[in-house]
Amino acid sequence: MRKGGNSGASREEAEVREYFSGGIRALGAVMETLGPGIRAAAEGVAASMRRGGKWMLFGNGGSAADAQHLAAEMVGRLYKLERRALPALALTTDSSALTCVGNDYSFDRVFARQVEALAAKGDAVFGISTSGNSANVIEGLKAARRLGCFTVGLSGGRGGRMKGLADLDLVVPSDETYHIQECHIAIGHLVCFLVEGRLKRAGFLGKRGR
């Protein structure tokens, strides 16, 4: 029993090491290839906010969680920088809107319909899909482009059908969904960090309200 247990532990240790090694490789590839695009994405969000616009994000499953996470970092704060709340909204949190649109139209329209209702020209809109093939994310980006928003497609692999639909593509060069998602949240955190820095330098982060 003890010998078998040790063998199982050794296999798990190897799996842990391989998993982290894969994640490190994916993040390294992002660092080497997507730096300029990440900075451009941050400038698009910061420029929108300087003009009175907002940042809107959407995706499915883990990507929905990422959208909510990043919006919360802006409304709250990512680091210890004391600043005004910044306008960001995840289109994944209103269960009534999602089920209403899904029921009355189709699930493919759940983000596009909200974009049409809430977005304005000059807003920043991020669509997140690990495969790049999520129909509702694609339709949401198309709606945002029609309204004149600054759009970013955050995907993985080769970008899927979403590639080329947004003003800017950030395609994580990995075929593993879990590593793509890990890179997406790292990219998102970096965008938040860079947005805060750009707005601070522009004198935009003074307190609002209390």
GROMACS elastic network, one bead per residue, 0.5 to 0.9 nm:
[ bonds ]
;  ai    aj funct       b0    kb
    1     4     6  0.52227   500
    1     5     6  0.60797   500
    1     6     6  0.86489   500
    2     6     6  0.61902   500
    2     7     6  0.86312   500
    3     6     6  0.51861   500
    3     7     6  0.62862   500
    3     8     6  0.87184   500
    4     7     6  0.50198   500
    4     8     6  0.62167   500
    4     9     6  0.86302   500
    5     8     6  0.50903   500
    5     9     6  0.62034   500
    5    10     6  0.86388   500
    6    10     6  0.61419   500
    6    11     6  0.86673   500
    7    10     6  0.50705   500
    7    11     6  0.63090   500
    7    12     6  0.86929   500
    8    11     6  0.51428   500
    8    12     6  0.62475   500
    8    13     6  0.86050   500
    9    12     6  0.50786   500
    9    13     6  0.60779   500
    9    14     6  0.86125   500
   10    13     6  0.50335   500
   10    14     6  0.62484   500
   10    15     6  0.86320   500
   11    14     6  0.51203   500
   11    15     6  0.62103   500
   11    16     6  0.86763   500
   12    16     6  0.60921   500
   12    17     6  0.85577   500
   13    16     6  0.50901   500
   13    17     6  0.62283   500
   13    18     6  0.85889   500
   14    17     6  0.51297   500
   14    18     6  0.60769   500
   14    19     6  0.85038   500
   15    18     6  0.50732   500
   15    19     6  0.59953   500
   15    20     6  0.86166   500
   16    19     6  0.51433   500
   16    20     6  0.62890   500
   16    21     6  0.84854   500
   17    20     6  0.53184   500
   17    21     6  0.59787   500
   17    22     6  0.85655   500
   18    22     6  0.60837   500
   18    23     6  0.86000   500
   19    22     6  0.52008   500
   19    23     6  0.63381   500
   19    24     6  0.87050   500
   19   179     6  0.88493   500
   20    24     6  0.60666   500
   20    25     6  0.85325   500
   21    24     6  0.50932   500
   21    25     6  0.61743   500
   21    26     6  0.86392   500
   22    25     6  0.51113   500
   22    26     6  0.62183   500
   22    27     6  0.86779   500
   22   176     6  0.88363   500
   22   179     6  0.73060   500
   23    26     6  0.50932   500
   23    27     6  0.61816   500
   23    28     6  0.84737   500
   23   178     6  0.85228   500
   23   179     6  0.54490   500
   23   180     6  0.85682   500
   23   182     6  0.75369   500
   23   183     6  0.81128   500
   24    27     6  0.51369   500
   24    28     6  0.59823   500
   24    29     6  0.85515   500
   24   179     6  0.88567   500
   25    28     6  0.50081   500
   25    29     6  0.61676   500
   25    30     6  0.86612   500
   25   174     6  0.89450   500
   26    29     6  0.51197   500
   26    30     6  0.63115   500
   26    31     6  0.86907   500
   26   172     6  0.75555   500
   26   173     6  0.68545   500
   26   174     6  0.61670   500
   26   179     6  0.65760   500
   26   180     6  0.75473   500
   26   182     6  0.88529   500
   26   183     6  0.71687   500
   27    31     6  0.61488   500
   27    32     6  0.86418   500
   27   172     6  0.85613   500
   27   179     6  0.82714   500
   27   180     6  0.89038   500
   27   182     6  0.83119   500
   27   183     6  0.60294   500
   27   186     6  0.83616   500
   28    31     6  0.50207   500
   28    32     6  0.62158   500
   28    33     6  0.86572   500
   29    32     6  0.51269   500
   29    33     6  0.60727   500
   29    34     6  0.79710   500
   29   172     6  0.78624   500
   29   173     6  0.66321   500
   29   174     6  0.84871   500
   30    33     6  0.53074   500
   30    34     6  0.51863   500
   30    35     6  0.72180   500
   30   171     6  0.85826   500
   30   172     6  0.62073   500
   30   173     6  0.69908   500
   30   183     6  0.74700   500
   30   187     6  0.85085   500
   31    34     6  0.59556   500
   31    35     6  0.58082   500
   32    35     6  0.67421   500
   33    36     6  0.77792   500
   33    37     6  0.83956   500
   33   172     6  0.88979   500
   33   173     6  0.86408   500
   34    37     6  0.51947   500
   34    38     6  0.60429   500
   34    39     6  0.86432   500
   34   170     6  0.68040   500
   34   171     6  0.79579   500
   34   172     6  0.80000   500
   35    38     6  0.51865   500
   35    39     6  0.63035   500
   35    40     6  0.86558   500
   36    39     6  0.51918   500
   36    40     6  0.61799   500
   36    41     6  0.86539   500
   37    41     6  0.60967   500
   37    42     6  0.86038   500
   37   168     6  0.73186   500
   37   169     6  0.76553   500
   37   170     6  0.65608   500
   38    41     6  0.50149   500
   38    42     6  0.62276   500
   38    43     6  0.86293   500
   38   170     6  0.74062   500
   38   187     6  0.69931   500
   38   188     6  0.87117   500
   38   190     6  0.77326   500
   38   191     6  0.65102   500
   38   194     6  0.89846   500
   39    42     6  0.50833   500
   39    43     6  0.61956   500
   39    44     6  0.86346   500
   39   190     6  0.87619   500
   39   191     6  0.72191   500
   39   194     6  0.73525   500
   40    43     6  0.50611   500
   40    44     6  0.61895   500
   40    45     6  0.87645   500
   40   168     6  0.81824   500
   41    44     6  0.50812   500
   41    45     6  0.63980   500
   41    46     6  0.86438   500
   41   124     6  0.89356   500
   41   150     6  0.89434   500
   41   151     6  0.86932   500
   41   152     6  0.70234   500
   41   168     6  0.73567   500
   41   170     6  0.87524   500
   41   191     6  0.69335   500
   42    45     6  0.51960   500
   42    46     6  0.60447   500
   42    47     6  0.84105   500
   42   190     6  0.82992   500
   42   192     6  0.72372   500
   42   193     6  0.85443   500
   42   194     6  0.59391   500
   42   195     6  0.53497   500
   42   198     6  0.83852   500
   43    47     6  0.57941   500
   43    48     6  0.83481   500
   43   191     6  0.86447   500
   43   194     6  0.79823   500
   43   195     6  0.68354   500
   43   198     6  0.75918   500
   44    47     6  0.52087   500
   44    48     6  0.61699   500
   44    49     6  0.87240   500
   44   123     6  0.88433   500
   44   124     6  0.66625   500
   44   150     6  0.65854   500
   44   151     6  0.85320   500
   44   195     6  0.89014   500
   45    48     6  0.51607   500
   45    49     6  0.63065   500
   45    50     6  0.86810   500
   45    53     6  0.85089   500
   45    54     6  0.76452   500
   45    55     6  0.63880   500
   45   123     6  0.77583   500
   45   124     6  0.54585   500
   45   125     6  0.84377   500
   45   150     6  0.79648   500
   45   191     6  0.84107   500
   45   192     6  0.89494   500
   45   195     6  0.68073   500
   46    49     6  0.51438   500
   46    50     6  0.61210   500
   46    51     6  0.86861   500
   46   124     6  0.88069   500
   46   194     6  0.84973   500
   46   195     6  0.52520   500
   46   196     6  0.78965   500
   46   198     6  0.66550   500
   46   199     6  0.63437   500
   47    50     6  0.50832   500
   47    51     6  0.63913   500
   47    52     6  0.88206   500
   47    53     6  0.82774   500
   47   122     6  0.86920   500
   47   124     6  0.88498   500
   47   195     6  0.89255   500
   47   198     6  0.89195   500
   47   199     6  0.85591   500
   48    51     6  0.52444   500
   48    52     6  0.64469   500
   48    54     6  0.63928   500
   48    55     6  0.77434   500
   48   122     6  0.58461   500
   48   123     6  0.55701   500
   48   124     6  0.62506   500
   48   149     6  0.89804   500
   48   150     6  0.80921   500
   49    54     6  0.56573   500
   49    55     6  0.76937   500
   49    86     6  0.77724   500
   49    87     6  0.74720   500
   49   122     6  0.89662   500
   49   123     6  0.77929   500
   49   124     6  0.84588   500
   49   199     6  0.83652   500
   49   204     6  0.88661   500
   50    53     6  0.71192   500
   50   199     6  0.74065   500
   50   202     6  0.83899   500
   50   204     6  0.70105   500
   51   122     6  0.79771   500
   51   123     6  0.89730   500
   52    87     6  0.88510   500
   52   122     6  0.87831   500
   52   123     6  0.84953   500
   53    87     6  0.75966   500
   53   119     6  0.89052   500
   53   120     6  0.76733   500
   53   121     6  0.82885   500
   53   122     6  0.62954   500
   53   124     6  0.74370   500
   54    86     6  0.78982   500
   54    88     6  0.55778   500
   54    89     6  0.76878   500
   54   119     6  0.82239   500
   54   120     6  0.86780   500
   54   122     6  0.83361   500
   54   123     6  0.51854   500
   54   124     6  0.61975   500
   54   125     6  0.83910   500
   55    71     6  0.77123   500
   55    74     6  0.89514   500
   55    86     6  0.87697   500
   55    87     6  0.63558   500
   55    89     6  0.62750   500
   55    90     6  0.85191   500
   55   123     6  0.61358   500
   55   125     6  0.58392   500
   55   126     6  0.77363   500
   56    67     6  0.83128   500
   56    71     6  0.76714   500
   56    87     6  0.86634   500
   56    88     6  0.57237   500
   56    90     6  0.57644   500
   56    91     6  0.70048   500
   56   115     6  0.83671   500
   56   119     6  0.79118   500
   56   123     6  0.75941   500
   56   124     6  0.61803   500
   56   126     6  0.62477   500
   56   127     6  0.86140   500
   57    64     6  0.83811   500
   57    66     6  0.87086   500
   57    67     6  0.51903   500
   57    68     6  0.77171   500
   57    70     6  0.82454   500
   57    71     6  0.73979   500
   57    88     6  0.79237   500
   57    89     6  0.64090   500
   57    91     6  0.61762   500
   57    92     6  0.81713   500
   57   124     6  0.84694   500
   57   125     6  0.57572   500
   57   127     6  0.59481   500
   57   128     6  0.74924   500
   58    63     6  0.72584   500
   58    64     6  0.58892   500
   58    65     6  0.89057   500
   58    66     6  0.83591   500
   58    67     6  0.54288   500
   58    68     6  0.80526   500
   58    89     6  0.87717   500
   58    90     6  0.57649   500
   58    91     6  0.52916   500
   58    92     6  0.60007   500
   58   111     6  0.70657   500
   58   125     6  0.82921   500
   58   126     6  0.65882   500
   58   127     6  0.53194   500
   58   128     6  0.60938   500
   58   129     6  0.88074   500
   58   137     6  0.70315   500
   58   140     6  0.82217   500
   59    62     6  0.77621   500
   59    65     6  0.79560   500
   59    66     6  0.79071   500
   59    67     6  0.66430   500
   59    90     6  0.88182   500
   59    91     6  0.81628   500
   59    92     6  0.71403   500
   59   111     6  0.84815   500
   59   126     6  0.87533   500
   59   127     6  0.60935   500
   59   129     6  0.60118   500
   59   134     6  0.82141   500
   59   136     6  0.81255   500
   59   137     6  0.61499   500
   60    63     6  0.50448   500
   60    65     6  0.78590   500
   60    92     6  0.78545   500
   60   128     6  0.77323   500
   60   129     6  0.71490   500
   60   134     6  0.79842   500
   60   136     6  0.86552   500
   60   137     6  0.81028   500
   61    64     6  0.50925   500
   61    65     6  0.65506   500
   61    66     6  0.88035   500
   62    65     6  0.50014   500
   62    66     6  0.62914   500
   62    67     6  0.87098   500
   62   130     6  0.89714   500
   62   181     6  0.73005   500
   63    67     6  0.61710   500
   63    68     6  0.86529   500
   63   127     6  0.88937   500
   63   128     6  0.57777   500
   63   129     6  0.63413   500
   63   130     6  0.75016   500
   63   181     6  0.73320   500
   63   184     6  0.83913   500
   63   185     6  0.89710   500
   64    67     6  0.50493   500
   64    68     6  0.63414   500
   64    69     6  0.85475   500
   64    90     6  0.78971   500
   64    91     6  0.83237   500
   64    92     6  0.58766   500
   64    93     6  0.84340   500
   64   128     6  0.78502   500
   65    68     6  0.51755   500
   65    69     6  0.60129   500
   65    70     6  0.86554   500
   65    92     6  0.81696   500
   66    70     6  0.61121   500
   66    71     6  0.84981   500
   66   128     6  0.82773   500
   66   181     6  0.83554   500
   66   184     6  0.77335   500
   66   185     6  0.62656   500
   66   188     6  0.80769   500
   67    70     6  0.54279   500
   67    71     6  0.62010   500
   67    72     6  0.85917   500
   67    89     6  0.81919   500
   67    90     6  0.54417   500
   67    91     6  0.78862   500
   67    92     6  0.74835   500
   67   126     6  0.84322   500
   67   127     6  0.86543   500
   67   128     6  0.76488   500
   67   188     6  0.88401   500
   68    71     6  0.52189   500
   68    72     6  0.61129   500
   68    73     6  0.87254   500
   68    89     6  0.75681   500
   68    90     6  0.51591   500
   68    91     6  0.81468   500
   68    92     6  0.71770   500
   68    93     6  0.74455   500
   69    72     6  0.52299   500
   69    73     6  0.64435   500
   69    90     6  0.84959   500
   69   185     6  0.84399   500
   69   188     6  0.89829   500
   70    73     6  0.50390   500
   70    74     6  0.66823   500
   70    75     6  0.89096   500
   70    78     6  0.88856   500
   70    88     6  0.81635   500
   70    89     6  0.88190   500
   70    90     6  0.82320   500
   70   185     6  0.79686   500
   70   188     6  0.64113   500
   70   189     6  0.70334   500
   70   192     6  0.74418   500
   71    74     6  0.53585   500
   71    75     6  0.63620   500
   71    76     6  0.84073   500
   71    86     6  0.89388   500
   71    87     6  0.80851   500
   71    89     6  0.54086   500
   71    90     6  0.59553   500
   72    75     6  0.50961   500
   72    76     6  0.56229   500
   72    77     6  0.75070   500
   72    78     6  0.85930   500
   72    88     6  0.74624   500
   72    89     6  0.80399   500
   72    90     6  0.85468   500
   73    76     6  0.50971   500
   73    79     6  0.86917   500
   73    86     6  0.88292   500
   73    88     6  0.86416   500
   73   189     6  0.82111   500
   73   192     6  0.72221   500
   74    77     6  0.55219   500
   74    78     6  0.70266   500
   74    85     6  0.65727   500
   74    86     6  0.51457   500
   74    87     6  0.67803   500
   74    88     6  0.60969   500
   74    89     6  0.89902   500
   74   192     6  0.69733   500
   74   196     6  0.85926   500
   75    84     6  0.84453   500
   75    86     6  0.50822   500
   75    87     6  0.61939   500
   75    88     6  0.63311   500
   75    89     6  0.85136   500
   76    84     6  0.87755   500
   76    85     6  0.61862   500
   76    86     6  0.77823   500
   77    80     6  0.72278   500
   77    81     6  0.73489   500
   77    82     6  0.78635   500
   77    83     6  0.79389   500
   77    85     6  0.76122   500
   77    86     6  0.86510   500
   77   192     6  0.89443   500
   78    81     6  0.79114   500
   78   189     6  0.77491   500
   78   192     6  0.71712   500
   78   193     6  0.71236   500
   78   196     6  0.87714   500
   79    82     6  0.83752   500
   79   193     6  0.78976   500
   81   196     6  0.84813   500
   82   205     6  0.83790   500
   82   206     6  0.87364   500
   82   207     6  0.81673   500
   83    86     6  0.85175   500
   83   196     6  0.88825   500
   83   200     6  0.86531   500
   83   204     6  0.89352   500
   83   205     6  0.51573   500
   83   206     6  0.59051   500
   83   207     6  0.55744   500
   83   208     6  0.82896   500
   84   204     6  0.85638   500
   84   205     6  0.55524   500
   84   206     6  0.58157   500
   84   208     6  0.53309   500
   84   209     6  0.82136   500
   85   205     6  0.83277   500
   85   207     6  0.78670   500
   85   208     6  0.74592   500
   86   205     6  0.85363   500
   89    92     6  0.88582   500
   89    93     6  0.89699   500
   90    93     6  0.64142   500
   90    94     6  0.88373   500
   91    94     6  0.69617   500
   91    98     6  0.85716   500
   91   110     6  0.86213   500
   91   111     6  0.65683   500
   91   114     6  0.70295   500
   91   115     6  0.82207   500
   92    95     6  0.75756   500
   92    98     6  0.74735   500
   92   110     6  0.88908   500
   92   111     6  0.80732   500
   93    96     6  0.89274   500
   93    97     6  0.87212   500
   93    98     6  0.82440   500
   94    97     6  0.54220   500
   94    98     6  0.62502   500
   94    99     6  0.86884   500
   95    98     6  0.50599   500
   95    99     6  0.60076   500
   95   100     6  0.82713   500
   96    99     6  0.53335   500
   96   100     6  0.58204   500
   96   101     6  0.84507   500
   97   100     6  0.50868   500
   97   101     6  0.60247   500
   97   102     6  0.82351   500
   97   110     6  0.76021   500
   97   114     6  0.78644   500
   98   101     6  0.54974   500
   98   102     6  0.59038   500
   98   103     6  0.84287   500
   98   107     6  0.79172   500
   98   109     6  0.89522   500
   98   110     6  0.54881   500
   98   111     6  0.79631   500
   98   114     6  0.87541   500
   99   103     6  0.57949   500
   99   104     6  0.83099   500
   99   107     6  0.82477   500
   99   110     6  0.79934   500
  100   103     6  0.52100   500
  100   104     6  0.59274   500
  100   105     6  0.80890   500
  100   110     6  0.84552   500
  101   104     6  0.51797   500
  101   105     6  0.53867   500
  101   106     6  0.63978   500
  101   107     6  0.70251   500
  101   109     6  0.66841   500
  101   110     6  0.54685   500
  101   111     6  0.88063   500
  101   113     6  0.73123   500
  101   114     6  0.88294   500
  102   105     6  0.55367   500
  102   108     6  0.74882   500
  102   109     6  0.68699   500
  102   110     6  0.59114   500
  103   106     6  0.60771   500
  103   107     6  0.75251   500
  105   108     6  0.82000   500
  105   109     6  0.66707   500
  105   110     6  0.82823   500
  106   109     6  0.55426   500
  106   110     6  0.71237   500
  107   110     6  0.54045   500
  107   111     6  0.85425   500
  107   135     6  0.86103   500
  107   136     6  0.66750   500
  108   111     6  0.76049   500
  108   112     6  0.80097   500
  108   134     6  0.83983   500
  108   135     6  0.55500   500
  108   137     6  0.77936   500
  108   138     6  0.85288   500
  108   139     6  0.68611   500
  108   140     6  0.86250   500
  109   112     6  0.51592   500
  109   113     6  0.57989   500
  109   114     6  0.84564   500
  109   135     6  0.84579   500
  109   136     6  0.57336   500
  109   137     6  0.87242   500
  109   139     6  0.66469   500
  109   140     6  0.73772   500
  110   113     6  0.57816   500
  110   114     6  0.67156   500
  110   115     6  0.89977   500
  110   136     6  0.64891   500
  110   137     6  0.87891   500
  110   139     6  0.87964   500
  110   140     6  0.79594   500
  111   114     6  0.52039   500
  111   115     6  0.61219   500
  111   116     6  0.86084   500
  111   136     6  0.61617   500
  111   137     6  0.67301   500
  111   139     6  0.72207   500
  111   141     6  0.85283   500
  111   143     6  0.87234   500
  112   115     6  0.50180   500
  112   116     6  0.61346   500
  112   117     6  0.86448   500
  112   136     6  0.72062   500
  112   137     6  0.79068   500
  112   138     6  0.85859   500
  112   139     6  0.55506   500
  112   141     6  0.73260   500
  112   142     6  0.76325   500
  112   143     6  0.54989   500
  112   144     6  0.76185   500
  113   116     6  0.51052   500
  113   117     6  0.63315   500
  113   118     6  0.87232   500
  113   140     6  0.76366   500
  113   143     6  0.80568   500
  114   118     6  0.59288   500
  114   119     6  0.78209   500
  114   140     6  0.82310   500
  115   118     6  0.52466   500
  115   119     6  0.50617   500
  115   120     6  0.84202   500
  115   125     6  0.86887   500
  115   140     6  0.65759   500
  115   141     6  0.85955   500
  115   143     6  0.65573   500
  115   144     6  0.63259   500
  115   147     6  0.87492   500
  116   119     6  0.60645   500
  116   120     6  0.82879   500
  116   140     6  0.87148   500
  116   143     6  0.65595   500
  116   144     6  0.74635   500
  116   147     6  0.77405   500
  117   120     6  0.87132   500
  119   122     6  0.85587   500
  119   123     6  0.64358   500
  119   124     6  0.86858   500
  119   125     6  0.83887   500
  119   144     6  0.72496   500
  119   147     6  0.75028   500
  119   149     6  0.76603   500
  120   123     6  0.57492   500
  120   144     6  0.84333   500
  120   147     6  0.64815   500
  120   148     6  0.74749   500
  120   149     6  0.68421   500
  121   124     6  0.88491   500
  121   144     6  0.84027   500
  121   145     6  0.89811   500
  121   146     6  0.89819   500
  121   147     6  0.54808   500
  121   149     6  0.50316   500
  121   150     6  0.82402   500
  122   147     6  0.83339   500
  122   148     6  0.60903   500
  122   150     6  0.61428   500
  123   144     6  0.85900   500
  123   148     6  0.79292   500
  123   150     6  0.61057   500
  123   151     6  0.84494   500
  124   144     6  0.86673   500
  124   149     6  0.57155   500
  124   151     6  0.59096   500
  124   152     6  0.78954   500
  125   140     6  0.88213   500
  125   141     6  0.73903   500
  125   144     6  0.67964   500
  125   145     6  0.89570   500
  125   149     6  0.65674   500
  125   150     6  0.60971   500
  125   152     6  0.63510   500
  125   153     6  0.87022   500
  126   141     6  0.76279   500
  126   150     6  0.84720   500
  126   151     6  0.57956   500
  126   153     6  0.59574   500
  126   154     6  0.70576   500
  126   166     6  0.87848   500
  127   137     6  0.56094   500
  127   138     6  0.74938   500
  127   140     6  0.72165   500
  127   141     6  0.62912   500
  127   151     6  0.77287   500
  127   152     6  0.63206   500
  127   153     6  0.50558   500
  127   154     6  0.60989   500
  127   155     6  0.84165   500
  127   162     6  0.89360   500
  127   166     6  0.86758   500
  128   132     6  0.77168   500
  128   134     6  0.87439   500
  128   137     6  0.69021   500
  128   152     6  0.84707   500
  128   153     6  0.61663   500
  128   155     6  0.60908   500
  128   184     6  0.83224   500
  129   133     6  0.69382   500
  129   134     6  0.62045   500
  129   137     6  0.70278   500
  129   138     6  0.89503   500
  129   153     6  0.78236   500
  129   154     6  0.62685   500
  129   156     6  0.75743   500
  129   159     6  0.88298   500
  129   162     6  0.83598   500
  129   181     6  0.89648   500
  130   133     6  0.80663   500
  130   134     6  0.85180   500
  130   154     6  0.74904   500
  130   156     6  0.51093   500
  130   157     6  0.78247   500
  130   159     6  0.82438   500
  130   160     6  0.89049   500
  130   171     6  0.87953   500
  130   172     6  0.85144   500
  130   176     6  0.89704   500
  130   177     6  0.62513   500
  130   178     6  0.88278   500
  130   180     6  0.63024   500
  130   181     6  0.67471   500
  130   184     6  0.85236   500
  131   134     6  0.71408   500
  131   155     6  0.60227   500
  131   156     6  0.57670   500
  131   157     6  0.67988   500
  131   158     6  0.82185   500
  131   159     6  0.66526   500
  131   160     6  0.59067   500
  131   161     6  0.85467   500
  131   162     6  0.86274   500
  131   175     6  0.86571   500
  131   177     6  0.78192   500
  132   135     6  0.87521   500
  132   137     6  0.83123   500
  132   138     6  0.80515   500
  132   153     6  0.80062   500
  132   154     6  0.77212   500
  132   155     6  0.51175   500
  132   156     6  0.66826   500
  132   157     6  0.82063   500
  132   158     6  0.81043   500
  132   159     6  0.50526   500
  132   161     6  0.57544   500
  132   163     6  0.69341   500
  132   171     6  0.86657   500
  133   136     6  0.88805   500
  133   137     6  0.79799   500
  133   138     6  0.73306   500
  133   155     6  0.88356   500
  133   159     6  0.80096   500
  133   160     6  0.52704   500
  133   161     6  0.51748   500
  133   162     6  0.60333   500
  134   137     6  0.53806   500
  134   138     6  0.62646   500
  134   139     6  0.87625   500
  134   160     6  0.88618   500
  134   161     6  0.82700   500
  134   162     6  0.79023   500
  135   138     6  0.50663   500
  135   139     6  0.61714   500
  135   140     6  0.85625   500
  135   161     6  0.87810   500
  135   162     6  0.86761   500
  136   139     6  0.50813   500
  136   140     6  0.60762   500
  136   141     6  0.86661   500
  137   141     6  0.62563   500
  137   142     6  0.86301   500
  137   153     6  0.88341   500
  137   162     6  0.80626   500
  138   141     6  0.52415   500
  138   142     6  0.62552   500
  138   143     6  0.87261   500
  138   153     6  0.87534   500
  138   161     6  0.78128   500
  138   162     6  0.57913   500
  138   165     6  0.76410   500
  139   142     6  0.50275   500
  139   143     6  0.61974   500
  139   144     6  0.86441   500
  140   143     6  0.51697   500
  140   144     6  0.62751   500
  140   145     6  0.87278   500
  141   144     6  0.50196   500
  141   145     6  0.61723   500
  141   146     6  0.86542   500
  141   151     6  0.67170   500
  141   152     6  0.80459   500
  141   153     6  0.77552   500
  141   162     6  0.85351   500
  141   165     6  0.70629   500
  141   166     6  0.65342   500
  142   145     6  0.51417   500
  142   146     6  0.63164   500
  142   147     6  0.88211   500
  142   165     6  0.69325   500
  142   166     6  0.77620   500
  143   146     6  0.51609   500
  143   147     6  0.64805   500
  143   148     6  0.89491   500
  143   149     6  0.89387   500
  144   147     6  0.51466   500
  144   148     6  0.64368   500
  144   149     6  0.53336   500
  144   150     6  0.77028   500
  144   151     6  0.68931   500
  144   166     6  0.89012   500
  145   148     6  0.51408   500
  145   149     6  0.55572   500
  145   150     6  0.72533   500
  145   151     6  0.67429   500
  145   165     6  0.83380   500
  145   166     6  0.72609   500
  145   167     6  0.81691   500
  146   149     6  0.76382   500
  148   151     6  0.87526   500
  150   166     6  0.80166   500
  150   167     6  0.64808   500
  150   168     6  0.84424   500
  151   165     6  0.85597   500
  151   166     6  0.50548   500
  151   167     6  0.51783   500
  151   168     6  0.64787   500
  151   169     6  0.87318   500
  152   165     6  0.87057   500
  152   166     6  0.53111   500
  152   167     6  0.59703   500
  152   169     6  0.57932   500
  152   170     6  0.72253   500
  153   159     6  0.85176   500
  153   162     6  0.68190   500
  153   163     6  0.70804   500
  153   164     6  0.83868   500
  153   165     6  0.76038   500
  153   166     6  0.56678   500
  153   167     6  0.79638   500
  153   168     6  0.63382   500
  153   170     6  0.60576   500
  153   171     6  0.78145   500
  154   159     6  0.82175   500
  154   162     6  0.88020   500
  154   163     6  0.89871   500
  154   168     6  0.86714   500
  154   169     6  0.62405   500
  154   171     6  0.59849   500
  154   172     6  0.78508   500
  154   184     6  0.72373   500
  155   158     6  0.81434   500
  155   159     6  0.54930   500
  155   160     6  0.77664   500
  155   162     6  0.78992   500
  155   163     6  0.81504   500
  155   169     6  0.77023   500
  155   170     6  0.63048   500
  155   172     6  0.61841   500
  155   180     6  0.76441   500
  155   181     6  0.88459   500
  155   184     6  0.79532   500
  156   159     6  0.53761   500
  156   160     6  0.78400   500
  156   170     6  0.79137   500
  156   173     6  0.59625   500
  156   174     6  0.61018   500
  156   175     6  0.68560   500
  156   176     6  0.84901   500
  156   177     6  0.78947   500
  156   180     6  0.58946   500
  156   181     6  0.85784   500
  156   184     6  0.88461   500
  157   160     6  0.74266   500
  157   171     6  0.67000   500
  157   172     6  0.62352   500
  157   173     6  0.53112   500
  157   174     6  0.50856   500
  157   176     6  0.80668   500
  157   177     6  0.88700   500
  157   180     6  0.81714   500
  158   163     6  0.79295   500
  158   171     6  0.68203   500
  158   172     6  0.81447   500
  158   173     6  0.71900   500
  158   174     6  0.84137   500
  158   175     6  0.84419   500
  159   162     6  0.61843   500
  159   164     6  0.85470   500
  159   169     6  0.79009   500
  159   170     6  0.82372   500
  159   171     6  0.56001   500
  159   172     6  0.81082   500
  159   173     6  0.89023   500
  160   163     6  0.58458   500
  161   164     6  0.80173   500
  161   165     6  0.81887   500
  162   165     6  0.56673   500
  162   166     6  0.76362   500
  162   169     6  0.85343   500
  163   166     6  0.71980   500
  163   168     6  0.88128   500
  163   169     6  0.63349   500
  163   170     6  0.88440   500
  163   171     6  0.81962   500
  164   167     6  0.75080   500
  164   168     6  0.77252   500
  164   169     6  0.68820   500
  165   168     6  0.83042   500
  165   169     6  0.82407   500
  166   169     6  0.63877   500
  171   174     6  0.86102   500
  171   180     6  0.88954   500
  172   175     6  0.85318   500
  172   179     6  0.88526   500
  172   180     6  0.60274   500
  172   181     6  0.89703   500
  172   183     6  0.70214   500
  172   184     6  0.76994   500
  173   180     6  0.79241   500
  174   177     6  0.78337   500
  174   179     6  0.70589   500
  174   180     6  0.61889   500
  175   178     6  0.89826   500
  175   179     6  0.80536   500
  175   180     6  0.73794   500
  176   179     6  0.54385   500
  176   180     6  0.61492   500
  176   181     6  0.86956   500
  177   180     6  0.50471   500
  177   181     6  0.61765   500
  177   182     6  0.86465   500
  178   181     6  0.51553   500
  178   182     6  0.62538   500
  178   183     6  0.87037   500
  179   183     6  0.61729   500
  179   184     6  0.85122   500
  180   183     6  0.51258   500
  180   184     6  0.61098   500
  180   185     6  0.89005   500
  181   185     6  0.64544   500
  181   186     6  0.86490   500
  182   185     6  0.55558   500
  182   186     6  0.64173   500
  182   187     6  0.87412   500
  183   187     6  0.59984   500
  183   188     6  0.84281   500
  184   187     6  0.50625   500
  184   188     6  0.60344   500
  184   189     6  0.85656   500
  185   189     6  0.60178   500
  185   190     6  0.84639   500
  186   189     6  0.51395   500
  186   190     6  0.61935   500
  186   191     6  0.86214   500
  187   190     6  0.50783   500
  187   191     6  0.61589   500
  187   192     6  0.86855   500
  188   191     6  0.50240   500
  188   192     6  0.62536   500
  188   193     6  0.86111   500
  189   192     6  0.50854   500
  189   193     6  0.61747   500
  189   194     6  0.86353   500
  190   194     6  0.60651   500
  190   195     6  0.84230   500
  191   194     6  0.51308   500
  191   195     6  0.59694   500
  191   196     6  0.85414   500
  192   195     6  0.50824   500
  192   196     6  0.61807   500
  192   197     6  0.86423   500
  193   196     6  0.52725   500
  193   197     6  0.63380   500
  193   198     6  0.87796   500
  194   197     6  0.50102   500
  194   198     6  0.61078   500
  194   199     6  0.85390   500
  195   198     6  0.51577   500
  195   199     6  0.60651   500
  195   200     6  0.83841   500
  196   199     6  0.52531   500
  196   200     6  0.59703   500
  196   201     6  0.86072   500
  196   205     6  0.79295   500
  197   200     6  0.50999   500
  197   201     6  0.62320   500
  197   202     6  0.86220   500
  198   201     6  0.52406   500
  198   202     6  0.62711   500
  198   203     6  0.88034   500
  198   204     6  0.87236   500
  199   203     6  0.62482   500
  199   204     6  0.51052   500
  199   205     6  0.61385   500
  200   203     6  0.51059   500
  200   204     6  0.57584   500
  200   205     6  0.54117   500
  200   206     6  0.83687   500
  201   204     6  0.75956   500
  201   205     6  0.86706   500
  202   205     6  0.80824   500
  203   206     6  0.69729   500
  204   207     6  0.89943   500
  205   208     6  0.85395   500
  207   210     6  0.73810   500
